[in-house]
Amino acid sequence: MTTQNKLVACFLALCAPAFSQNPVLPHRKADWNSVTALARAAEVRVELSDSRSVIGGVLNVSEDSLAVNSPSGQETFTREQVMRVSVRGQSRRGRNTLIGLALGAGAGVGIGGAARQSCSRGLGSLCDSFNAPVIGVSTGIGAVIGAGIGAVVPTGRWHEVYRQ
């Protein structure tokens, strides 16, 4: 086993417990208390015993029912009807946009630098006056493209909080 493989194995061994934990829910999945602890207006997906699924904001939760404001209006489900409740995770769209912007700008600098190098080999001193504009334009284009890609990356996955 190479040193690099040993380092990767150590990293995975140290990180495995962190990846196996669910940071959203420290409780048991079958515990209705995790549903009663949901904040009002939290976006939830409720899967029912009749194989129907409803997405909406939490209106009210009691010991025996869950009320949701869905696109079709207010709906109330008994605890016996509810098979599974999942909550949407926090959106990371802004963070992803900034990461995409930084990565795109970095790629733009690299592409601009490579274009400048190839230009100076072929045309010599004529390219010297275009050094800064080439890198600046490629950096800007890369930043815009990277930010656009970062903005459309899906975020806010569903996290199961209750299963009957």
Order of alpha helices (4+ residues) and beta strands (2+ residues): alpha-alpha-beta-beta-beta-beta-beta-alpha-alpha-beta
